[in-house]
Amino acid sequence: MRLSRFYMPLLRETPADAQIVSHRYMLRAGLVRQSAAGIYSWLPLGFRVLQKIEQIVREEQDVRALSKF
């Protein structure tokens, strides 16, 4: 599926309940959505970003583990 077809609800205003800067950015960018008070769910694009970050961290841990020997 093309990225232009992804469902991405963008917010123009900063939500009042978001207090942490990174939290505000993720809400405004459409990476996460608030389900209930204090409960957030990843939207498709945000979940994809999360998986890529996890992959990068795993690769770096492998490289550092190999370089110790």
N, C-alpha and C positions, 0 to 999 in steps of 0.2 A: 504494500500500500504506500502511496506517495505521502510524504510528510505534509503536503498541503491539504490532504484529506483527513488528517488527524483532528479529533475533537479537542480543541484547546480554548477553553473559556478564559479570556483575558479580562482582567479587572483594571479599570482606570484609577480608581481610588484605593487607597490603602485601607484594608479592613480595620475597624476599631479594636477588635479583640487581639490582633496580632501585635506582639510587643517586641519580639526579637527581629532584627533587621533581615536576617536570612529567611526567616519565616515569612515576613512581608513580601520579599522578592519571589519566593516560591509560589505564594498565593496569587500574586499579580501576574506572574508569568504563565500560570495555568499548569504548573507541575503537580500540585496537590489540591485537594478539595476538602473542606471541612464537612465531616459527616454528622458530628455531634460535638458537644462541648469537650474540647481537648482530644478529639478523635479525628484523624485525618487519613485520607486514602490517596494513594498515588494514582494519578491519571496516566494514560499510556505514554506520553512523552517523558514525564517525570520518572516513571518506572524504568524506561529505557536508559535514562541518564544514570539512575541508581545502579543498574546492572553494569554499565560501562565503568563507573567509579570502582565498583567491587572488583572488576576484572583487572583494572590498573593496580589496585592495592595488592591483589593476589600475585600478580607478576613481579611487583617490587619485593614482596616478601620472599618469593622464590629466588630472585637474583641475590638478595642479601644473604639468604641461607646458604647458597652455593659459594658465595665469595668468602665465607668464614672458614671454609675447609682449605 
